[in-house]
Amino acid sequence: QVQLEESGGGLVQAGGSLRLSCAASGSIFSIDAMGWYRQAPGKQRELVAVIIVGGGTYYADSVKGRFTISGDNAGNTVALQMNSLKPEDTAVYYCNMEIGNIARWGQGTQVTVLS
């Protein structure tokens, strides 16, 4: 059984920074991709940033230049450094890892940016 545990998130003023972390545990043979998604109230879940193992790193246009994703495939961890936060970044953020062609999700962590 694979589990993803997230940490970080919280309340911050606009312009501030937060760091999200996610660690996978359990029977992990290979990770094909690791990333972060977010879902704001009344909106669909959207991709924020993703690392394709052996491929590239992708960011949503709305976060380019402000957010940085980093991953440790060997350590089964992924982090998201969020700088220059805006009120529109307010959402529940979900860690995602593609492990053995199966998408695994964290429980979500709330990020609230005050204007």
C-alpha positions in Angstrom: 0.0 0.0 0.0 1.4 3.4 -1.0 0.7 6.5 0.9 1.5 10.1 0.3 1.9 12.4 3.3 1.9 16.2 2.8 3.2 18.9 5.1 3.4 22.6 4.9 0.6 25.0 3.7 -1.2 27.5 5.9 -2.1 31.1 6.0 0.2 33.8 4.5 -0.1 37.4 3.4 0.1 38.3 -0.3 3.7 38.4 -1.4 4.8 35.9 1.1 6.2 32.4 0.7 5.3 28.8 1.7 6.8 25.5 1.1 4.9 22.2 0.6 6.5 18.8 1.0 5.3 15.4 0.2 6.8 12.0 1.0 5.7 8.6 -0.3 5.9 5.4 1.7 5.0 1.8 1.2 5.8 -0.5 -1.7 7.4 1.8 -4.3 9.2 0.3 -7.2 9.4 3.2 -9.5 8.1 6.7 -9.7 7.2 8.0 -13.2 6.1 11.5 -12.3 5.7 13.6 -9.2 3.8 16.9 -9.0 1.3 19.2 -7.4 -2.2 20.0 -8.2 -4.6 22.5 -6.6 -8.3 23.0 -6.3 -10.0 26.2 -5.4 -13.6 26.4 -4.2 -16.0 25.9 -7.1 -13.2 25.1 -9.6 -11.8 22.0 -11.1 -8.5 20.5 -9.9 -5.7 21.9 -11.9 -2.0 21.1 -12.5 0.4 23.4 -10.8 3.8 21.8 -11.5 5.1 18.3 -12.4 8.4 16.5 -12.8 8.4 13.8 -15.4 11.1 11.4 -14.3 13.6 11.2 -17.1 11.7 13.9 -18.9 11.1 17.5 -18.1 9.6 19.8 -15.6 6.4 21.7 -16.3 4.6 24.6 -14.7 1.2 26.1 -15.1 1.5 29.5 -16.7 0.0 31.2 -13.7 2.8 30.1 -11.4 5.9 30.3 -13.7 8.6 32.3 -12.2 7.1 32.2 -8.7 6.9 28.5 -7.9 9.7 25.9 -8.0 9.2 22.1 -7.8 11.9 19.8 -6.7 11.9 16.1 -6.4 14.1 13.3 -5.0 13.2 10.1 -6.8 15.4 8.0 -4.6 14.0 9.6 -1.5 10.4 9.4 -2.8 9.8 13.1 -1.9 8.6 16.1 -3.8 8.5 19.7 -2.7 6.9 22.9 -4.0 8.5 26.3 -3.0 5.9 29.0 -3.5 7.1 32.6 -3.6 5.3 35.9 -4.3 2.0 34.3 -3.4 -1.2 35.9 -4.6 -4.8 35.6 -3.3 -5.7 33.7 -6.4 -3.2 31.0 -5.3 -5.6 30.1 -2.5 -6.7 26.5 -2.8 -6.2 23.0 -1.5 -3.0 21.6 -2.8 -2.6 18.0 -3.6 0.6 16.0 -4.0 0.5 13.5 -6.9 2.8 10.7 -7.8 2.6 8.2 -10.7 3.8 5.0 -9.2 3.7 1.9 -11.3 1.3 3.5 -13.7 -1.1 4.3 -10.9 -1.9 7.8 -9.7 -1.5 8.3 -6.0 -2.8 11.3 -4.2 -2.1 13.0 -0.9 -4.9 14.1 1.4 -4.5 17.8 0.4 -3.2 20.8 2.4 -4.9 24.2 2.5 -3.0 27.3 1.3 -4.7 30.6 2.0 -3.3 33.8 0.8 -4.6 37.0 2.3 -4.8 40.2 0.3 
